[in-house]
Amino acid sequence: MFHLVGIVGNNYSGSLNRALLQAMQRRYADQFTLTLLETKPLPLFSQDDETTPGQAVRAFRAAIATADGVIIATPEHNHSLPAVLKNALDWCSRIEHPLEDKRVMVVGASLGPMGTVRAQAHLRQILDSPGIGALTLPGNEFLMGLAGKQFDAQGNLTDPATRAFLDTCVANYLDFLRH
């Protein structure tokens, strides 16, 4: 069984992206474990501190380094990814590179109808940069639009088409992890 980490791409207490990762934890518990990593505790990246990062940064990077793979759930803020997610990635691009050659799946939930299409495109560019060097699952862009209507009171996905598409994307990611 794979041990994965899921990066919550924003710091909002009511994050639909956290809810998406939590739904994935439950739905695929028989296929992988998924430990959620929060971006909120990470301090603002500074080169002044890159050689002596605090415990939050060290723990974040260690969790990624020891995982079999990473799922990043990003919202879309002003046609891009949130600053807190970019900050977390910056901490993973200097001195230590826990995402280098790590297989990553990108997902996203948004209140708008287009999902997180622009944020995911930007995130894929960042993950491909020389300082990060992640191996991102090609295609399989899981874009959950109108996410405020996609969960029941227990946090489960309610739309059969959404569940089926997520099942396909997850199956493709697990195949990607095996090769």
C-alpha positions as CSV (number, residue, x, y, z in Angstrom):
1,M,0.0,0.0,0.0
2,F,1.3,3.4,-0.9
3,H,1.9,6.1,1.7
4,L,1.0,9.5,0.2
5,V,1.0,13.1,1.5
6,G,-1.7,15.6,0.5
7,I,-0.7,19.2,0.5
8,V,-3.6,21.5,1.4
9,G,-2.9,24.5,-0.9
10,N,-4.5,27.2,1.2
11,N,-4.8,28.3,4.8
12,Y,-8.6,28.8,5.0
13,S,-10.2,26.9,7.8
14,G,-13.2,26.1,5.6
15,S,-11.0,25.0,2.6
16,L,-12.8,22.9,0.0
17,N,-9.4,21.6,-1.1
18,R,-8.8,20.2,2.4
19,A,-12.3,18.7,2.2
20,L,-11.4,17.2,-1.2
21,L,-8.3,15.6,0.2
22,Q,-10.2,14.3,3.2
23,A,-12.8,12.8,0.9
24,M,-10.0,11.1,-0.9
25,Q,-8.6,9.8,2.4
26,R,-11.8,8.0,3.1
27,R,-12.7,6.9,-0.5
28,Y,-9.3,5.3,-1.2
29,A,-8.3,4.1,2.2
30,D,-8.0,0.6,0.9
31,Q,-5.5,1.7,-1.8
32,F,-3.3,4.2,0.0
33,T,-2.8,6.2,3.2
34,L,-3.0,9.9,2.8
35,T,-1.5,12.2,5.4
36,L,-2.5,15.9,5.1
37,L,0.1,18.6,5.2
38,E,-1.0,22.1,6.1
39,T,0.8,25.1,4.5
40,K,-0.4,27.6,7.2
41,P,2.3,26.8,9.8
42,L,5.2,27.5,7.4
43,P,6.9,30.9,7.8
44,L,7.4,33.2,4.9
45,F,10.4,31.9,2.9
46,S,13.5,33.9,3.2
47,Q,17.0,33.1,1.9
48,D,18.2,34.5,5.3
49,D,16.6,31.4,7.0
50,E,17.1,28.7,4.3
51,T,20.0,27.0,5.9
52,T,18.4,27.0,9.4
53,P,14.7,26.5,8.8
54,G,12.3,26.0,11.8
55,Q,10.7,22.8,12.9
56,A,7.6,23.4,10.8
57,V,9.6,23.5,7.6
58,R,11.8,20.6,8.5
59,A,8.7,18.4,9.3
60,F,7.0,19.5,6.1
61,R,10.0,18.6,3.9
62,A,10.6,15.3,5.8
63,A,7.0,14.2,5.3
64,I,7.3,14.8,1.6
65,A,10.7,13.1,1.4
66,T,9.5,9.9,3.0
67,A,6.2,9.6,1.1
68,D,5.7,7.4,-1.9
69,G,3.9,10.3,-3.7
70,V,2.3,13.6,-3.2
71,I,-1.2,15.0,-4.1
72,I,-1.4,18.7,-4.1
73,A,-4.9,20.3,-3.8
74,T,-4.9,23.9,-5.0
75,P,-7.6,26.5,-5.0
76,E,-7.5,29.3,-7.5
77,H,-6.8,32.8,-6.3
78,N,-6.8,35.6,-9.0
79,H,-6.1,33.2,-11.8
80,S,-3.2,31.5,-10.0
81,L,-2.3,29.4,-7.0
82,P,-2.4,30.9,-3.5
83,A,0.7,32.5,-2.0
84,V,0.8,30.1,0.9
85,L,1.2,27.2,-1.5
86,K,3.9,29.0,-3.5
87,N,5.6,29.7,-0.2
88,A,5.5,26.0,0.7
89,L,7.0,25.1,-2.7
90,D,9.7,27.7,-2.2
91,W,10.8,25.9,1.0
92,C,11.0,22.7,-1.0
93,S,13.2,24.2,-3.7
94,R,16.2,25.4,-1.8
95,I,18.9,23.5,0.1
96,E,16.7,20.4,0.3
97,H,14.6,19.2,-2.6
98,P,12.1,16.7,-1.3
99,L,9.9,17.0,-4.4
100,E,12.8,16.1,-6.8
101,D,11.7,13.1,-8.9
102,K,8.7,12.7,-6.6
103,R,5.5,11.6,-8.4
104,V,2.8,14.3,-7.9
105,M,-0.9,14.4,-8.7
106,V,-2.6,17.8,-8.9
107,V,-6.2,18.3,-8.0
108,G,-8.3,21.4,-7.2
109,A,-11.6,22.6,-6.0
110,S,-13.1,26.0,-6.5
111,L,-16.4,27.8,-6.0
112,G,-16.4,29.0,-9.6
113,P,-17.6,27.0,-12.6
114,M,-14.1,26.5,-14.2
115,G,-12.5,24.8,-11.2
116,T,-8.9,25.5,-10.8
117,V,-7.7,25.3,-14.4
118,R,-5.4,28.4,-14.3
119,A,-4.0,27.6,-10.9
120,Q,-3.2,24.0,-11.9
121,A,-1.4,25.2,-15.1
122,H,0.8,27.5,-13.0
123,L,1.4,24.8,-10.4
124,R,2.5,22.4,-13.1
125,Q,5.0,25.0,-14.3
126,I,6.4,25.5,-10.8
127,L,6.6,21.7,-10.2
128,D,8.6,21.4,-13.4
129,S,11.2,24.1,-12.4
130,P,14.8,23.1,-11.9
131,G,14.7,23.8,-8.2
132,I,11.8,21.5,-7.6
133,G,11.9,18.9,-10.4
134,A,8.8,16.9,-9.5
135,L,7.3,14.3,-11.9
136,T,3.8,15.5,-12.4
137,L,1.1,13.1,-13.6
138,P,0.4,14.2,-17.1
139,G,-3.2,15.1,-18.1
140,N,-5.7,13.8,-15.5
141,E,-6.5,17.4,-14.5
142,F,-9.1,17.0,-11.7
143,L,-10.9,20.3,-11.7
144,M,-13.8,20.5,-9.3
145,G,-16.0,23.5,-10.1
146,L,-18.9,24.6,-8.0
147,A,-17.3,22.7,-5.2
148,G,-19.6,24.3,-2.5
149,K,-22.3,22.0,-3.9
150,Q,-20.2,18.9,-4.3
151,F,-20.1,17.5,-0.7
152,D,-22.7,16.1,1.6
153,A,-22.8,16.8,5.4
154,Q,-20.3,14.0,6.0
155,G,-17.8,15.5,3.5
156,N,-18.4,12.8,0.8
157,L,-18.6,13.7,-2.8
158,T,-22.2,13.7,-4.0
159,D,-22.0,13.9,-7.8
160,P,-21.6,10.5,-9.5
161,A,-19.8,11.9,-12.5
162,T,-17.3,13.8,-10.2
163,R,-16.7,10.6,-8.2
164,A,-16.2,8.6,-11.4
165,F,-13.8,11.1,-12.9
166,L,-11.8,11.2,-9.6
167,D,-11.7,7.4,-9.6
168,T,-10.2,7.4,-13.1
169,C,-7.6,10.1,-12.2
170,V,-6.6,8.3,-9.0
171,A,-6.3,4.9,-10.8
172,N,-4.1,6.6,-13.4
173,Y,-2.0,8.2,-10.6
174,L,-1.5,4.8,-8.8
175,D,-0.4,3.4,-12.2
176,F,2.0,6.3,-12.5
177,L,3.4,5.5,-9.0
178,R,4.0,1.9,-9.9
179,H,6.2,2.8,-13.0
